[in-house]
Amino acid sequence: MARTLCRIFKGCQSICSLPLMKTRLHPSASVLLRTVCVRRMLTLPFRFSPKAQDFSLPNSSWGAEMRQLYEHYNSQCEEEMKGEEKQDWAWKRVPSYNRTLKHATGGVYLSKIYQSKARFFTRNIKEPGAAFEYVLFVSKDEQKCVCIFQAGHLLEGPQGSLILKNHATAFFRRVQEEKYWIRYVHGGAIATMIDTVTVTHASVLTLLIMTANLNINYRRPIPLGSTVLIDSSLNKTEGRKVLISCKVTSTDGSKLHTEATALFVVSRLLGG
Ligand SMILES: CCCCCCCCCCCCCCCC(=O)SCCNC(=O)CCNC(=O)[C@H](O)C(C)(C)COP(=O)(O)OP(=O)(O)OC[C@H]1O[C@@H](n2cnc3c(N)ncnc32)[C@H](O)[C@@H]1OP(=O)(O)O
């Protein structure tokens, strides 16, 4: 750490002293070099930035459906004044960062370089909207959790055909041109989201938990790029075990895409 800081300090010194350098660079090239160096300094890794980015806030990639639902739940998160006291409304938005700790500890299997590069699987793709775009809200009494999920193009899974049986021959050519194909979300990506939503829900109820069992039934494919709702409900807690059930539906709730149950076990470190 000390060495890194020393290097940064030296870097700053060299940038500041650029105009004094006896160099044959053209003045405009020197200015350009300085601009590039300063930009580099400003885009240093997250560990040097003062504030972590919350990825569960609206961005330009969010579709109209995602925004509407976000507004719907977020409006219920505002605080209400009752007498002198401030009272929370029914839902709370769960902030989402791209790593657990400012400096990921990594564990014994990770080298120091990998530790500093460790990122949450669902928040590690930089392009907004390219993969897992989601926001989570948990109910005040913590029995329920809801996630608005927009599946980006990097989560492509199987393909399906939009043509009806009777028209298959007539449209054969166009099908060849891929005009009538629809793409669906990869089942592994759906499982990842179910795990993420249920584990977050369970984490709100108790700390230091691990997924012990995840049971998924895929009922209807999810079109790539669409927005869906992931609803998770607490079934029961039993000693160190937390049982949660989960449903993935269309935003109006009319289509059931996936249903799952998850079992979480509280770490022995917490006793129980
Ligand atoms: C505001 C708040 C913000 C919060 C913000 C949160 C951020 C959220 C970040 C997201 C982060 C993503 C993270 C994703 C979640 C993972 O992906 S977790 C990673 C995948 N899971 C693993 O690697 C777990 C590997 N397995 C294990 O470590 C251990 O088997 C376990 C699960 C800890 C259990 O081991 P153990 O503590 O020794 O427990 P054990 O005594 O064997 O069993 C305890 C009980 O559970 C039962 N059990 C254990 N395993 C099973 C099983 N597979 N099936 C059925 N029953 C089982 C046992 O039968 C026993 O039952 P009882 O006899 O008590 O009735």
PDBQT file of the ligand as one rigid body, heavy atoms in Angstrom, charges set to zero:
ROOT
HETATM    1  C1  LIG A 301     -29.396  -4.339   3.817  1.00  0.00    +0.000 C 
HETATM    2  C2  LIG A 301     -28.832  -5.708   3.691  1.00  0.00    +0.000 C 
HETATM    3  C3  LIG A 301     -28.043  -5.862   2.476  1.00  0.00    +0.000 C 
HETATM    4  C4  LIG A 301     -27.624  -7.295   2.272  1.00  0.00    +0.000 C 
HETATM    5  C5  LIG A 301     -26.779  -7.349   1.043  1.00  0.00    +0.000 C 
HETATM    6  C6  LIG A 301     -26.509  -8.813   0.743  1.00  0.00    +0.000 C 
HETATM    7  C7  LIG A 301     -25.646  -8.882  -0.441  1.00  0.00    +0.000 C 
HETATM    8  C8  LIG A 301     -25.732 -10.179  -1.000  1.00  0.00    +0.000 C 
HETATM    9  C9  LIG A 301     -24.666 -10.410  -1.932  1.00  0.00    +0.000 C 
HETATM   10  C10 LIG A 301     -24.972 -11.445  -2.911  1.00  0.00    +0.000 C 
HETATM   11  C11 LIG A 301     -23.855 -12.361  -2.924  1.00  0.00    +0.000 C 
HETATM   12  C12 LIG A 301     -24.216 -13.473  -3.823  1.00  0.00    +0.000 C 
HETATM   13  C13 LIG A 301     -23.951 -14.724  -3.178  1.00  0.00    +0.000 C 
HETATM   14  C14 LIG A 301     -24.906 -15.730  -3.700  1.00  0.00    +0.000 C 
HETATM   15  C15 LIG A 301     -25.036 -16.842  -2.742  1.00  0.00    +0.000 C 
HETATM   16  C16 LIG A 301     -24.089 -17.915  -3.052  1.00  0.00    +0.000 C 
HETATM   17  O1  LIG A 301     -23.750 -18.105  -4.165  1.00  0.00    +0.000 OA
HETATM   18  S1  LIG A 301     -23.443 -18.804  -1.737  1.00  0.00    +0.000 SA
HETATM   19  C17 LIG A 301     -22.266 -19.817  -2.562  1.00  0.00    +0.000 C 
HETATM   20  C18 LIG A 301     -22.794 -21.182  -2.879  1.00  0.00    +0.000 C 
HETATM   21  N1  LIG A 301     -22.952 -21.954  -1.670  1.00  0.00    +0.000 N 
HETATM   22  C19 LIG A 301     -21.929 -22.558  -1.096  1.00  0.00    +0.000 C 
HETATM   23  O2  LIG A 301     -20.813 -22.507  -1.536  1.00  0.00    +0.000 OA
HETATM   24  C20 LIG A 301     -22.269 -23.315   0.156  1.00  0.00    +0.000 C 
HETATM   25  C21 LIG A 301     -21.415 -24.546   0.323  1.00  0.00    +0.000 C 
HETATM   26  N2  LIG A 301     -21.918 -25.334   1.439  1.00  0.00    +0.000 N 
HETATM   27  C22 LIG A 301     -21.542 -25.064   2.700  1.00  0.00    +0.000 C 
HETATM   28  O3  LIG A 301     -20.682 -24.238   2.959  1.00  0.00    +0.000 OA
HETATM   29  C23 LIG A 301     -22.185 -25.837   3.792  1.00  0.00    +0.000 C 
HETATM   30  O4  LIG A 301     -22.689 -27.052   3.312  1.00  0.00    +0.000 OA
HETATM   31  C24 LIG A 301     -23.333 -25.058   4.466  1.00  0.00    +0.000 C 
HETATM   32  C25 LIG A 301     -24.436 -24.683   3.471  1.00  0.00    +0.000 C 
HETATM   33  C26 LIG A 301     -22.774 -23.776   5.118  1.00  0.00    +0.000 C 
HETATM   34  C27 LIG A 301     -23.981 -25.909   5.554  1.00  0.00    +0.000 C 
HETATM   35  O5  LIG A 301     -22.961 -26.457   6.332  1.00  0.00    +0.000 OA
HETATM   36  P1  LIG A 301     -23.056 -26.529   7.933  1.00  0.00    +0.000 P 
HETATM   37  O6  LIG A 301     -23.003 -25.167   8.521  1.00  0.00    +0.000 OA
HETATM   38  O7  LIG A 301     -22.031 -27.502   8.374  1.00  0.00    +0.000 OA
HETATM   39  O8  LIG A 301     -24.513 -27.042   8.181  1.00  0.00    +0.000 OA
HETATM   40  P2  LIG A 301     -25.020 -28.535   8.518  1.00  0.00    +0.000 P 
HETATM   41  O9  LIG A 301     -24.828 -28.730   9.993  1.00  0.00    +0.000 OA
HETATM   42  O10 LIG A 301     -24.461 -29.530   7.585  1.00  0.00    +0.000 OA
HETATM   43  O11 LIG A 301     -26.560 -28.385   8.191  1.00  0.00    +0.000 OA
HETATM   44  C28 LIG A 301     -27.394 -27.498   8.926  1.00  0.00    +0.000 C 
HETATM   45  C29 LIG A 301     -28.824 -27.827   8.563  1.00  0.00    +0.000 C 
HETATM   46  O12 LIG A 301     -29.018 -27.515   7.164  1.00  0.00    +0.000 OA
HETATM   47  C30 LIG A 301     -29.420 -28.680   6.432  1.00  0.00    +0.000 C 
HETATM   48  N3  LIG A 301     -28.751 -28.666   5.136  1.00  0.00    +0.000 N 
HETATM   49  C31 LIG A 301     -27.460 -28.355   4.870  1.00  0.00    +0.000 A 
HETATM   50  N4  LIG A 301     -27.234 -28.438   3.550  1.00  0.00    +0.000 NA
HETATM   51  C32 LIG A 301     -28.394 -28.806   2.968  1.00  0.00    +0.000 A 
HETATM   52  C33 LIG A 301     -28.800 -29.049   1.631  1.00  0.00    +0.000 A 
HETATM   53  N5  LIG A 301     -27.955 -28.915   0.614  1.00  0.00    +0.000 N 
HETATM   54  N6  LIG A 301     -30.079 -29.419   1.406  1.00  0.00    +0.000 NA
HETATM   55  C34 LIG A 301     -30.959 -29.533   2.420  1.00  0.00    +0.000 A 
HETATM   56  N7  LIG A 301     -30.643 -29.313   3.727  1.00  0.00    +0.000 NA
HETATM   57  C35 LIG A 301     -29.368 -28.959   3.982  1.00  0.00    +0.000 A 
HETATM   58  C36 LIG A 301     -28.929 -29.854   7.289  1.00  0.00    +0.000 C 
HETATM   59  O13 LIG A 301     -29.690 -31.016   7.057  1.00  0.00    +0.000 OA
HETATM   60  C37 LIG A 301     -29.126 -29.314   8.697  1.00  0.00    +0.000 C 
HETATM   61  O14 LIG A 301     -30.493 -29.403   9.014  1.00  0.00    +0.000 OA
HETATM   62  P3  LIG A 301     -30.961 -29.741  10.542  1.00  0.00    +0.000 P 
HETATM   63  O15 LIG A 301     -30.317 -31.051  10.897  1.00  0.00    +0.000 OA
HETATM   64  O16 LIG A 301     -30.438 -28.604  11.396  1.00  0.00    +0.000 OA
HETATM   65  O17 LIG A 301     -32.464 -29.786  10.477  1.00  0.00    +0.000 OA
ENDROOT
TORSDOF 0
